[in-house]
Amino acid sequence: MKHQRTTRGDNSEVNRQEVGPGTASALSVSLAETNAGTLSVILRTLETMQATISAMQNTMQKEVAEIKQTQFSIISSQRHLSNQVLDLQNHKKRFFTRLQDMPLEVIIQIFASIPAPILNMRTGIEVYWFHLPESYQKVVASAMPGEIKRVQRHFETHAEKKLPESILCLTVVNEIKLNCSKLIGNIPDGIGALWNLTRLELINNSLTGPLPSSLNQLVALQILILSDNQLSGEFPALPNLCALSTLYLKRNRFTGPIPTVFGNPRNLTSLHVEENCFSVIPTTISQLTGLEYLIISQNPLACEIPPEIWNLTHLRTLDMSGCKMFGSLAGVGALHNLRNLDVSNNQFSGELPSREIHGLENLVRLHLIENQFSGGEILDMRGTRLWAMCVDPDFGRKYVIWGDQRLCNEHKFLPDVGGNQESDSV
């Protein structure tokens, strides 16, 4: 027992010897540094939390202010509408149950009193404006001309109507799309006042008469689509339209030269004027060097292909079918980007420029049927990208070789070429 107590005493002495003054001081410093670091982290965390809370408070205050402002606007509108109702009740003791029975001056006041953000929601006035009665269209357009940026048909239209004159009040409108809207009459001359208009689509209506010269004032216009109407006369020059890139006039009654006069002719990429009464391809067509799609089919052109056509080297589609054109196709090889070529149902004659056509490496459709080609070198289209072609059977048997025949959907004809005797009209 004495030996055990002695051992404990010895261990205590050893411990006292190991933990001297220097060691204790080092431990104290280390502990203090640890505590200081921890406090620093805690302080930074508290500062971050305080900043976050402060930002949240500011955001909430702004949202509350906006909600109050909206409530105030709604309440003000309600009060104004209530006053209007009272005025109507006291006006010869009459109360109007239908909007169309109300006097226009009262409707103007009502629309003017409704805050624009409430009235002009995405599903609001832009959707319904065209479908309002004409008198109310004028009211809305006059009361808030800067709020409507798009005019479109969203519902079935049953009655014929003219393009409303009040549309000219919509000074900030940038898009008008009134396709299949049963529009009749002329396009109003005042349409040139819509300087912000970038897109005008009036497809499949019954619009008549010549186009107004004021179209030339639509300096921002990029896309003009007037297909499937009864518009007539010569197409006006548009030297102020520098942004125009797409022009569709197909299936109308336009006469005179095909339109080529634009502010920046190189900017035009698509020109579709098929099924009209155009009779001239002007030499100025050579200025349309950015054209990728030129569709002039079914016009009584009755001329040779002007050599200026071969300068349009960006063309991907060239359709001159059914135009009573004659002469040669020599020069077509310059259109090295061409994918679709249709010269069917014309009076082209002489030798087919086989080498030029074979050199069109991107060509996938070729329509030569119903012409009067009489010879030339063999047109061998084996191993090319071509996948649809039609030629007159007799000419095809003698002068065309093609190993991959497919039905020509455009002319409902499977060409009899390359010695294959099984082809027939469908």
C-alpha positions as CSV (number, residue, x, y, z in Angstrom):
1,M,0.0,0.0,0.0
2,K,2.8,2.4,0.8
3,H,4.4,1.6,-2.6
4,Q,1.2,2.5,-4.4
5,R,0.9,5.9,-2.6
6,T,4.5,6.6,-3.4
7,T,3.8,5.9,-7.1
8,R,1.0,8.4,-7.2
9,G,3.1,10.9,-5.5
10,D,5.8,10.4,-8.1
11,N,3.3,10.8,-11.0
12,S,2.0,14.0,-9.5
13,E,5.5,15.4,-9.3
14,V,6.3,14.4,-12.9
15,N,3.1,16.2,-14.0
16,R,4.0,19.3,-12.1
17,Q,7.5,19.2,-13.7
18,E,6.0,18.8,-17.3
19,V,3.5,21.6,-17.0
20,G,5.8,24.4,-16.3
21,P,5.3,28.2,-16.5
22,G,6.2,28.3,-20.3
23,T,3.8,25.6,-21.2
24,A,0.9,27.2,-19.4
25,S,1.5,30.5,-21.1
26,A,1.5,28.8,-24.6
27,L,-1.8,27.1,-23.9
28,S,-3.3,30.4,-22.8
29,V,-2.3,32.2,-26.0
30,S,-3.6,29.4,-28.2
31,L,-6.9,29.4,-26.4
32,A,-7.2,33.2,-26.7
33,E,-6.5,33.1,-30.4
34,T,-9.1,30.3,-30.9
35,N,-11.7,32.4,-29.1
36,A,-10.9,35.5,-31.0
37,G,-11.3,33.7,-34.4
38,T,-14.6,32.2,-33.3
39,L,-15.9,35.6,-32.2
40,S,-14.8,37.1,-35.6
41,V,-16.7,34.5,-37.5
42,I,-19.8,35.0,-35.3
43,L,-19.6,38.8,-35.8
44,R,-19.3,38.4,-39.6
45,T,-22.3,36.0,-39.7
46,L,-24.3,38.5,-37.6
47,E,-23.4,41.3,-40.0
48,T,-24.4,39.2,-43.0
49,M,-27.7,38.3,-41.4
50,Q,-28.4,41.9,-40.5
51,A,-27.7,43.0,-44.1
52,T,-30.0,40.2,-45.5
53,I,-32.8,41.2,-43.1
54,S,-32.4,44.8,-44.0
55,A,-32.6,44.0,-47.8
56,M,-35.7,41.9,-47.2
57,Q,-37.3,44.7,-45.3
58,N,-36.6,47.1,-48.1
59,T,-38.1,44.7,-50.7
60,M,-41.2,44.1,-48.6
61,Q,-41.7,47.9,-48.2
62,K,-41.5,48.4,-51.9
63,E,-43.9,45.5,-52.6
64,V,-46.3,46.9,-50.0
65,A,-46.1,50.4,-51.6
66,E,-46.8,48.9,-55.1
67,I,-49.8,46.9,-53.8
68,K,-51.1,50.1,-52.1
69,Q,-50.7,52.0,-55.3
70,T,-52.5,49.3,-57.3
71,Q,-55.3,49.3,-54.8
72,F,-55.5,53.0,-54.9
73,S,-55.8,52.9,-58.7
74,I,-58.5,50.3,-58.6
75,I,-60.4,52.2,-55.9
76,S,-60.2,55.4,-58.0
77,S,-61.4,53.6,-61.1
78,Q,-64.3,52.1,-59.1
79,R,-65.2,55.5,-57.8
80,H,-65.1,57.0,-61.2
81,L,-67.2,54.3,-62.7
82,S,-69.7,54.6,-59.9
83,N,-69.9,58.3,-60.6
84,Q,-70.5,57.5,-64.3
85,V,-73.3,55.1,-63.3
86,L,-74.9,57.7,-61.1
87,D,-74.7,60.3,-63.9
88,L,-76.3,57.8,-66.2
89,Q,-79.0,57.1,-63.7
90,N,-79.7,60.7,-63.2
91,H,-79.6,61.5,-66.9
92,K,-83.3,61.4,-67.7
93,K,-83.5,58.5,-65.2
94,R,-82.1,56.1,-67.8
95,F,-79.9,53.2,-66.9
96,F,-78.0,51.4,-69.7
97,T,-77.6,47.7,-69.4
98,R,-75.6,47.2,-72.6
99,L,-72.3,48.8,-73.5
100,Q,-73.4,49.4,-77.1
101,D,-76.3,51.6,-75.8
102,M,-74.1,54.0,-73.9
103,P,-73.1,57.4,-75.4
104,L,-69.6,57.5,-76.9
105,E,-68.5,60.3,-74.7
106,V,-69.3,58.3,-71.6
107,I,-67.4,55.3,-73.0
108,I,-64.4,57.5,-73.7
109,Q,-64.4,58.7,-70.1
110,I,-64.7,55.1,-68.8
111,F,-61.7,53.8,-70.9
112,A,-59.7,56.9,-70.0
113,S,-60.2,56.3,-66.3
114,I,-59.0,52.7,-66.3
115,P,-55.2,52.4,-65.6
116,A,-53.4,51.2,-68.7
117,P,-51.6,48.3,-66.9
118,I,-55.0,46.9,-65.9
119,L,-56.6,47.5,-69.3
120,N,-53.7,46.4,-71.4
121,M,-53.0,42.9,-70.0
122,R,-51.7,40.2,-72.4
123,T,-55.2,38.7,-72.6
124,G,-56.8,42.2,-72.6
125,I,-57.2,44.9,-75.1
126,E,-54.7,43.7,-77.7
127,V,-56.7,40.5,-78.0
128,Y,-60.2,42.0,-78.1
129,W,-59.6,45.3,-79.9
130,F,-60.3,44.1,-83.5
131,H,-63.4,42.3,-82.4
132,L,-65.0,45.3,-80.8
133,P,-67.8,47.2,-82.7
134,E,-66.2,49.8,-85.0
135,S,-67.4,52.8,-82.9
136,Y,-65.7,51.3,-79.8
137,Q,-62.5,50.5,-81.7
138,K,-62.3,54.2,-82.3
139,V,-62.9,55.0,-78.7
140,V,-60.2,52.7,-77.4
141,A,-57.7,53.7,-80.1
142,S,-58.3,57.4,-79.3
143,A,-58.2,56.9,-75.5
144,M,-55.0,54.8,-75.4
145,P,-53.1,55.1,-78.8
146,G,-49.7,54.2,-77.2
147,E,-50.8,51.0,-75.5
148,I,-51.7,48.6,-78.4
149,K,-48.6,47.2,-80.1
150,R,-50.2,44.2,-81.8
151,V,-53.4,43.8,-83.7
152,Q,-54.5,40.3,-84.4
153,R,-57.6,38.2,-85.1
154,H,-58.1,35.8,-82.2
155,F,-61.7,34.6,-82.9
156,E,-63.8,33.5,-85.8
157,T,-65.1,36.4,-87.9
158,H,-68.5,36.0,-89.4
159,A,-69.3,39.4,-91.0
160,E,-67.4,41.2,-93.7
161,K,-65.8,44.5,-92.6
162,K,-63.4,47.1,-93.8
163,L,-60.0,47.6,-92.3
164,P,-61.0,50.0,-89.5
165,E,-59.8,53.6,-90.0
166,S,-59.2,53.8,-86.3
167,I,-56.3,51.5,-86.7
168,L,-54.4,54.5,-87.9
169,C,-54.6,56.0,-84.4
170,L,-52.4,53.1,-83.0
171,T,-49.2,55.0,-83.4
172,V,-46.9,52.5,-81.6
173,V,-48.4,49.3,-83.2
174,N,-45.5,47.2,-84.6
175,E,-47.4,44.1,-85.8
176,I,-50.7,43.7,-87.7
177,K,-51.8,40.2,-88.5
178,L,-55.4,40.1,-89.7
179,N,-55.4,36.9,-91.8
180,C,-58.7,35.3,-92.8
181,S,-60.6,38.2,-91.2
182,K,-63.2,38.7,-94.1
183,L,-61.7,42.2,-94.8
184,I,-63.1,44.0,-97.8
185,G,-62.5,47.3,-99.5
186,N,-59.2,49.2,-99.9
187,I,-56.2,49.4,-97.6
188,P,-56.5,53.0,-96.2
189,D,-54.1,55.5,-97.5
190,G,-53.4,56.8,-94.0
191,I,-51.6,53.5,-93.2
192,G,-48.4,55.3,-93.8
193,A,-48.8,56.9,-90.4
194,L,-47.9,53.7,-88.6
195,W,-44.1,54.4,-88.7
196,N,-43.3,51.7,-86.1
197,L,-44.9,48.9,-88.1
198,T,-42.5,46.0,-88.8
199,R,-44.9,43.3,-89.9
200,L,-48.1,43.6,-92.0
201,E,-50.1,40.4,-92.8
202,L,-53.5,40.6,-94.5
203,I,-53.6,37.0,-96.0
204,N,-56.8,35.5,-97.4
205,N,-59.2,38.4,-97.3
206,S,-61.2,40.2,-100.0
207,L,-59.2,43.4,-100.2
208,T,-59.5,45.2,-103.5
209,G,-58.0,48.2,-105.4
210,P,-54.5,49.4,-105.8
211,L,-52.0,49.7,-102.9
212,P,-51.7,53.2,-101.3
213,S,-48.5,55.0,-102.1
214,S,-48.3,55.8,-98.4
215,L,-46.8,52.3,-97.9
216,N,-43.6,53.9,-98.8
217,Q,-43.8,55.7,-95.4
218,L,-43.6,52.5,-93.4
219,V,-39.8,52.9,-92.9
220,A,-39.6,50.1,-90.3
221,L,-41.5,47.5,-92.3
222,Q,-39.6,44.2,-92.6
223,I,-42.3,41.7,-93.7
224,L,-45.2,42.5,-96.0
225,I,-47.6,39.6,-96.8
226,L,-50.8,40.4,-98.9
227,S,-51.4,37.0,-100.4
228,D,-54.8,35.7,-101.5
229,N,-56.7,39.0,-102.0
230,Q,-58.1,40.8,-105.0
231,L,-55.6,43.7,-105.0
232,S,-54.8,45.2,-108.4
233,G,-52.9,47.8,-110.3
234,E,-49.1,48.3,-110.4
235,F,-47.1,47.6,-107.3
236,P,-45.7,51.0,-106.1
237,A,-42.1,51.8,-105.8
238,L,-40.9,51.7,-102.1
239,P,-37.6,53.5,-102.0
240,N,-37.9,54.4,-98.3
241,L,-38.3,50.7,-97.2
242,C,-34.7,49.8,-96.3
243,A,-35.6,47.0,-93.8
244,L,-37.9,45.0,-96.1
245,S,-36.7,41.4,-96.3
246,T,-39.9,39.4,-97.2
247,L,-42.6,40.3,-99.7
248,Y,-45.5,37.9,-100.5
249,L,-48.1,39.1,-103.1
250,K,-49.2,35.7,-104.5
251,R,-52.7,35.2,-105.9
252,N,-53.8,38.8,-106.5
253,R,-54.3,40.8,-109.7
254,F,-51.2,43.0,-109.8
255,T,-50.1,44.2,-113.2
256,G,-47.0,45.8,-114.8
257,P,-43.4,45.0,-113.8
258,I,-42.5,42.7,-111.0
259,P,-41.6,44.9,-108.0
260,T,-37.9,45.5,-107.6
261,V,-37.6,49.1,-106.3
262,F,-36.8,49.1,-102.6
263,G,-34.7,51.2,-100.3
264,N,-32.1,48.5,-99.8
265,P,-32.7,45.9,-102.5
266,R,-29.9,43.7,-101.3
267,N,-31.9,43.2,-98.0
268,L,-34.8,41.4,-99.7
269,T,-34.5,37.6,-99.4
270,S,-37.9,36.3,-100.4
271,L,-40.1,37.5,-103.3
272,H,-43.3,35.6,-103.9
273,V,-45.5,37.0,-106.7
274,E,-47.0,33.9,-108.3
275,E,-50.5,33.9,-109.8
276,N,-50.8,37.5,-110.7
277,C,-50.8,39.5,-113.9
278,F,-47.3,40.8,-113.9
279,S,-46.0,41.1,-117.5
280,V,-42.4,42.4,-117.2
281,I,-39.2,41.3,-115.4
282,P,-37.3,44.6,-115.1
283,T,-33.6,44.7,-115.5
284,T,-33.4,46.2,-112.0
285,I,-34.0,42.7,-110.7
286,S,-30.3,42.3,-110.8
287,Q,-30.1,44.6,-107.7
288,L,-31.8,42.0,-105.6
289,T,-28.6,40.2,-104.9
290,G,-29.6,38.9,-101.5
291,L,-32.6,37.0,-102.9
292,E,-32.9,33.3,-101.8
293,Y,-36.4,32.6,-103.0
294,L,-37.8,34.0,-106.3
295,I,-41.3,32.7,-107.2
296,I,-42.8,34.3,-110.2
297,S,-44.8,31.4,-111.6
298,Q,-48.2,31.8,-113.3
299,N,-47.7,35.3,-114.6
300,P,-48.1,36.2,-118.4
301,L,-44.5,37.2,-118.8
302,A,-44.1,35.8,-122.3
303,C,-40.4,36.7,-122.6
304,E,-37.0,35.3,-122.5
305,I,-35.1,34.9,-119.2
306,P,-33.3,38.2,-118.7
307,P,-29.6,37.6,-118.2
308,E,-29.8,39.7,-114.9
309,I,-31.5,36.6,-113.3
310,W,-28.2,34.8,-113.5
311,N,-26.6,37.4,-111.2
312,L,-28.8,36.3,-108.3
313,T,-26.2,33.8,-107.1
314,H,-27.8,33.4,-103.6
315,L,-31.0,31.9,-105.0
316,R,-32.0,28.6,-103.4
317,T,-35.4,28.4,-105.2
318,L,-36.3,29.7,-108.7
319,D,-39.8,29.0,-109.9
320,M,-40.8,30.4,-113.3
321,S,-43.3,27.8,-114.3
322,G,-46.4,28.6,-116.4
323,C,-45.2,32.0,-117.6
324,K,-45.2,31.5,-121.4
325,M,-41.5,32.1,-121.4
326,F,-39.3,31.0,-124.3
327,G,-35.7,30.9,-125.4
328,S,-32.8,29.1,-123.7
329,L,-31.8,28.1,-120.2
330,A,-28.2,28.8,-120.9
331,G,-26.6,30.7,-117.9
332,V,-28.4,28.7,-115.2
333,G,-25.1,27.2,-114.1
334,A,-24.2,30.5,-112.4
335,L,-26.8,29.8,-109.7
336,H,-24.5,27.5,-107.7
337,N,-26.6,27.6,-104.5
338,L,-29.8,26.5,-106.3
339,R,-31.8,23.7,-104.7
340,N,-35.1,23.9,-106.6
341,L,-35.5,24.8,-110.2
342,D,-39.0,24.8,-111.9
343,V,-39.3,26.0,-115.5
344,S,-42.1,23.7,-116.4
345,N,-45.1,24.6,-118.6
346,N,-43.3,27.1,-120.7
347,Q,-42.0,27.3,-124.3
348,F,-38.2,26.9,-123.7
349,S,-36.5,25.3,-126.6
350,G,-33.2,24.3,-128.1
351,E,-30.5,22.3,-126.4
352,L,-30.7,21.7,-122.7
353,P,-27.6,23.1,-120.9
354,S,-26.9,19.7,-119.4
355,R,-23.3,20.5,-118.2
356,E,-24.6,23.6,-116.3
357,I,-27.4,21.7,-114.7
358,H,-25.2,18.8,-113.7
359,G,-22.8,21.3,-112.1
360,L,-25.5,22.5,-109.7
361,E,-24.3,20.4,-106.8
362,N,-27.0,21.4,-104.4
363,L,-29.9,20.7,-106.7
364,V,-32.6,18.5,-105.3
365,R,-35.7,19.3,-107.4
366,L,-35.7,19.8,-111.2
367,H,-38.9,20.4,-113.2
368,L,-38.5,20.7,-117.0
369,I,-41.7,19.1,-118.2
370,E,-44.0,20.7,-120.8
371,N,-41.3,22.5,-122.8
372,Q,-39.8,22.1,-126.3
373,F,-36.2,21.1,-125.6
374,S,-34.8,19.3,-128.6
375,G,-31.3,18.0,-127.9
376,G,-28.0,18.7,-126.3
377,E,-25.6,16.5,-124.3
378,I,-26.9,13.7,-122.1
379,L,-28.0,14.9,-118.7
380,D,-26.6,12.3,-116.3
381,M,-27.9,12.9,-112.8
382,R,-26.8,9.6,-111.2
383,G,-24.8,10.1,-108.0
384,T,-26.1,13.6,-107.4
385,R,-28.4,15.0,-104.7
386,L,-31.4,15.2,-107.0
387,W,-34.4,13.3,-105.6
388,A,-37.3,14.7,-107.7
389,M,-37.4,15.5,-111.4
390,C,-39.8,15.5,-114.2
391,V,-39.2,15.9,-118.0
392,D,-41.2,15.2,-121.1
393,P,-41.1,11.4,-121.7
394,D,-39.7,11.5,-125.2
395,F,-37.0,13.9,-124.3
396,G,-36.2,12.0,-121.1
397,R,-35.7,8.7,-123.0
398,K,-33.1,10.2,-125.3
399,Y,-31.2,12.8,-123.2
400,V,-31.6,12.1,-119.4
401,I,-30.1,9.4,-117.2
402,W,-31.2,9.2,-113.6
403,G,-30.9,6.2,-111.4
404,D,-33.2,7.2,-108.5
405,Q,-36.7,8.0,-109.7
406,R,-39.3,9.5,-107.4
407,L,-42.8,10.8,-107.9
408,C,-42.9,14.4,-108.9
409,N,-45.5,15.7,-106.4
410,E,-45.8,19.1,-108.1
411,H,-46.8,17.7,-111.5
412,K,-48.0,14.2,-110.5
413,F,-45.6,12.6,-112.9
414,L,-43.0,9.9,-112.6
415,P,-40.3,10.6,-115.2
416,D,-39.5,8.0,-117.8
417,V,-35.7,8.5,-118.0
418,G,-32.6,6.4,-118.1
419,G,-34.1,3.6,-120.3
420,N,-36.9,2.8,-117.7
421,Q,-40.1,2.1,-119.7
422,E,-42.5,1.7,-116.7
423,S,-43.2,5.4,-116.1
424,D,-46.7,6.7,-116.6
425,S,-48.8,9.8,-115.6
426,V,-50.5,9.5,-112.3
